[in-house]
Amino acid sequence: MIALEQWRQTGATYQFDNMPIFTRTGGNPQGPALVLIHGFPTSSWDWCKIWPLLEEHYALYALDMIGFGDSAKPRDFAYRIHDQATLIERWLQEQGLTEYHILAHDYGDTVAQELMARDLERQSGTRQDGSPLRIASVCLLNGGLFPETHQPVLIQKLLLSPAGFLIARLTSKQKLANNLTHIFGPETPPSDDEVDAFWELITNNDGVGVMHKVIHYMPQRKQFRERWVGALLDASYPVKLINGPLDPISGEHMATRYRQLVLNPDITLLPGIGHYPQVEAPQEVVESYLGFRANV
């Protein structure tokens, strides 16, 4: 595990449309490029436990998306999934990448689906933006891949309500701890140190002031369902799902839907694990991921 302070000290800042974005790279520069895309409401530090287990094998790339962690959290921003995907693509191109693999979680799954949709469009010639980027494989952790199976917890519903701004302001570290404990597996709850770090990253740059805006990725999933689910179903490269089945938001019920819709689904269920597999069971996630990549 990489402590938060060390994670921050070994990061860098990228300017995206005059917004400072926290980025982190590392691993094996001779290895394939692996882009790790975090979820809501946390940050790239979500990968701190599996990063050391992956860096021998891959060149690693991660960032805090707009509105998250140590990146900019503007109040006058629309927080569209489209913009987060553009941020990632522009940064990766500046890193000199052409082909890359994706490992994503939660909100990051939806960003990955938008990246997959763009990849399909470039393959078909309907998107001619000059980008050299191509996706080689995708691995998804717990997330709302299908809006019909997504079961938001109460705090998410409240943030989406007209009182969302006030709800965000009333959020506390104890409430965060309670919510995380609810969505983690019963035998793998977050530690006090993890809650402290999550809270610090969420509240940095007045993050609670934009939570009610960032949460609007949920209606976007419904609006763009055909595009994003279609990208998942039509992918021409290997796709894998690693799922914590005890997650009340997108656990086994989501994996069941995945199995119904995806042809020849590659699914690994991690018994006893909840919404944050990479935090709760990092070794198991990495073993499953390395097995997937070996087959690729």
LINDA-V216331 format. One line per field, one symbol per residue. phi: phi as a letter, one per 30 degrees, with the letter a starting at -180 (. if undefined). burial: I if it has 9 or more other C-alpha atoms within 8 Angstrom, else O. Layout:
phi = ???
burial = ???
//
This chain:
phi = .cdeddeddccbcccchicdcdbbblicdddddbcccdccccaddecddceddcddcbdcbbbcddjbhccdbddccdhceeddddeddddddddidbcbcbbbbhedddddddddddddddddidbccidddbdcabbcceaddbedcdbddedddddddeceddeddddbddddedddddcdddcbdddedddededddddehhdddbedcddddddddddceddddedddceccdbbccbddddddbdddddddeddccdhdcbbcceiccdcedcdbddddddddddedddd
burial = OIOOOOIOOOIOOIOOOOOIIIIIIIIIOOOIIIIIIIIIOIIIOIIIIIIIIIIOIIIIIIIIIIIIIIIIIOOOOOIIIOOIIOIOIOIIIOOOIOIIIIIIIIIIIIIIIIIIIIIIIIOOOOOOOOOOIOIIIIIIIIIIIIIOIIOOOOOIIIIIOOIIIOIIOOIOIOOIIOOIIOIIIOOOIIOOOOIIIIIOIIIIOIIIIIIIOIIIIOOIIOOOIOIIIIIIIOIOOIIIIIIIIIIIIIIIIIIOIIIOOIOOOOIOIIOIIIIIIIIIIIOOIIOIIOOIOOOO
//
